[in-house]
Amino acid sequence: MPRATVYRRLNAALLQAHKDDEDLKLRALIDEEYTHRPFYGSRRMVVFLRRCGWRISRKRVQRLMREMSLAGMAPGPATSQPHPRHKVYPYLLRGVAVTRRNQVWSTDLTYIRLARGFAYLVAVIDWYSRRVLSWRVSNSMDASFCVDCLEDALREHGKPEVFNSDQGSQFTSDAFTGVLKREGVAISMDGRGRALDNIFVERLWRNVKHEDVYLRGYANMGELTVGLAQYFAFYNAERPHQSLGYATPDQVYRSGIGGGALIVDKYGHTDERPGKECGTGQRRAAAQLDAITA
């Protein structure tokens, strides 16, 4: 083999390794900033990264955010992308008072950074009590670990009347919705551009990252799994929640007293388009996120 070919391949490998290392650092910055400001889309994230000293294009930020399954929580046309062949279900919870446990469950995915690499976390939460019913981690975003998480929650806690998710392809897949249909559960999915439709899981992710992941800096999937098991045990059984009168999710879930939830029908049933207020939609979403305590 010619020497020039060997050098060319070696240089290409070194450049790719450097790019991969840069991507890991950028993912960490994006993840932390997005957790603070979930209303940031790719444009604002580019501004943030450039202020941090990075010379970066919006196209690269879009790719990284897409790989991390992140999108700005603001009214817009592309906040969640379902599979084009999957059925998308209507949102059933706007203006509905959640007054009992197992009335409404919901789920979502989030990105978790590791010292070398990343993982994805999915969880199922009971809206009434804020209790985390099941969770799973994976190094890919396929539907199988989401289905496994759902099956575990159903096996251990019975079934809800309504199950809510976003329009991500994992949750619109036949494998996932088929489980809910089998159990006779009503399927609800967040409206496009509705930042607060699944706010309780969004707030859970914020707590998980600020109270555990960022503090511990997990190195690998094994450490992450053990650490999250400890955190969710604490979250359910020991952590007092302001919105529950400083009771714990376990206490409220077991007793059926002291919980509740409501997504206000801010725009009404006849016109769900927030066009008249879209100029301040991102700030409004951020303020309401802070106001709702999980």
N, C-alpha and C positions, 0 to 999 in steps of 0.2 A: 504494500500500500504506500503511495507517495507520502512523503513527509508533510507536504502542504495539506493533504486531506486530513491527516491526523491532527494537525494544528487547528484546522478549520473546525473540526468536530469538537475538539477540546474547548476552543473559544466559545462555540455555540452552547456547550454544556455549562460553562462558567457564566455566560450571560443569562441563561435560563435560571440557573440557581440564584443569581443576583436578583432577577425579576421576581422569583418566587418569594425570596426573603423580603423584598420591598412590599409585595402584596400582603404578606402576613402583617407587617407593620401598619400598612394602610387599613387593613380590615380591623385591626385593634383600635385605631383612631376613629374610624367610622362607627364601629360598634358602640364605643363609649359616648361619642357625641350624639348618636341617634338615641341612645337611652336617655340622655339629658333632654334632647329636643327631637321627639319622634315626628314632629311636623316638618323636619328638614327633608327635602327631596335632593336630587342629584345636584341641582344648580347651587343651592346653599351649601351643600357638602363640599363642592369644589372650592367655594370661597373660604370655608373653614380650613380645608387642607392647605390651601395656598398661604393662608395666614400663619399656618404652622411651619411654613418653609418648604413645602412640597411643590415641585413643578409638575402639574398633573392636568390632564384633559378631562372634560366632562364624560367623554366616551369611556375612559377607563374607570371613572367613578361609577358610572351606570352599570358597567360589567360587574364590578365588585359588589355593588348593592344588590344586583340581580342574583348573583351567586349566594349572597347572604340572606336572600328573601326579605329584603327591606324596601319599603316605599314610604314616602312622606305621608303622614296622616293629615291630609287636607282634601277638600273637595277637588276632584279632578277625574279625568277619563280613564286612568290606568293604574289605580292603586292596588289592584289584585287581578292576576291573570288566570282565569280558569282554563282548563284544557278545552280547545274548540269543540270537541265532540262530547264533552260532559254536560249534563243538565245542571243548570244553576237554579236554586230554589229561592223563593221570596223570603224577605226578612219578616219574621212573625212577632217580634217582641217590642216594637215601638209602641210606647204608651201602655204596655202590659205590666201590671204590678206583680212582682214575684214575691209570694207570701208564704211559701212552704219549701222545705228541702225536696230535692229531686223533681222540682217543677221544671227547672231549666238548667242544663249543663252546657258548657261551651269548651272549645279547644282552640289552640293556635300553635304555631311554630315560632321559635326564635333562634338566633345565631348565638353560639357560645364560643368565645375565643379561648384558645389554649396556648401554652408557651410555644409549642411548635405545631401549628395546625389549627383546626377548628372542628366544631361539632354542632349538631342541631338538637334542640330540646323541644319536645311536645308534651303538653299536659292537658288533662281534663279537669275542669273546675265546676263546683256547684255554685250557682249564682247566689242562692239564698244565704248560704253560710260562708262563702268564699273558700270552702275546703278544697284542697287539691286531692282529687280522687284517684288519680293515677298519672304516671309520667314515664317517659322513655327518652333515651338519648341515642343518636345515630351519627355516623359520619357522612351520610347521604340524605337527600330529601325525598326518597321514594316513599310510596304510600304504606309500605308494609309495617314500618314501626309505628305509624299513626294508627293503623288498624289494630295492631297488638295492644297499644295503649287504650283504645276504646274498648276492646274486648275485656281487658283487665278491669276497667271501671264497671262495666256491666256485670261481670262475674262477681265482683266484690260488693257492689252497692245497689244492685237492682237496675232499674232503668228510669230515665227522666221522661217527662211528658213532651218536652221540646229539647232539641239539641241544636246548638248554634255554632257556626264556624265562619271563616272567611271564604272567599271564592277560589282559594288556591287549589291547584290540581290534585294535591293529596286528598283534600276533603270533598272534592266533587267527583272523585273516581268511583267507579262502580263497586270496587272492593270496600270502600269506606261507607258510602251511602247504602250499599246492600245490607250491611250489618244493622244499620238503623231501621231500614225497611223490614228486615226480618223480625226485629223486636217491636215493631209497631210504634216507633218514635217519630213524632213530627219533625221534619227537617227544616231548619231556618239558616239562611246565609246572609252575611252582612251586605248592606246595600253598597253599590259602587260609590266611592267618594264619601262614605259615612264613617268618619274617623272614630266615633264613639260607640258604634253598634256592638263592639266586643271589648268594651273598655275594661272590664274586670280582669280579663286575661292580660291585657296590655299592662295594667298596673302590677299584676303578678310578676311579669318579666322585669319590670323596673325594680321591684323589691329583690328578686332573686339576684340580679346583677350587682346592685349597690350593696346589698347586705351579705353577699356570699362570694360570687364569682370574681368581682374586681378585687376583693380583699384577699382572697386566697391564691389567685393566680395559678389555676390548675395546669399541670404540665401535660397530661394525657387523658385518654378516655377513662382509664381505670380510676385515676384520682378524682376525676369529675363525677363519675357515677357514685363513688363512696361519699364524696362531699355533698352532692345534691340529696342523697338519701338522708344524710344528717340534717341538712337544711330544711327539707320538706317535713321531716318529723318535728323539728322545732316550729316551723311555720304553722302547722296544723294544731299542735298540742300546747305550745307555750307562748307563741307570739301574740300579744294583745292587739286587737284591731279597733281602731277608732270608730269605724262605721258600724261595728258590732257592739258598741258600748264597752269597749275594752275587754270583751270576752274573746275566747279563742275560736277558730273555726270548728274544732272538734266539739267544743261545748255547745255551740249553736246547732251544729249538724245533729248531734245526739238528742238534744232537748227539743229541737224544732221551735225554739223561742229566741227572739232577739235579732233575727236576720232580716233580709229583704233586699230588693233591688228594683230599679225602675229606670228604663231608658226613655227620657222625655220625648214626646212626639213634637219636636220643636218646629217642624215645618208643615205639620198636618198631613193627613192621608191623601188629600187631593193633589198636592204639589210637593214632591219630595226634593225638588231642585233648589239648592241653596244659593241660587244665582245672585239674589239681591244682596247677599252678605259675603260673597266670595272674596271681596277685597281684604277682609280681615279673618278669613276662615282658618288660616294656619295659627294665628295668635289665639283665636277662640278655642281651637282644638287643644292647644297646649294648656291654656288656662283651665279648661274643663277637666283635662287629664289630671292636673294637680289637685283639683277640687274633689275628685272622687277617690276615696281611700278604699283599698282592697281589704 
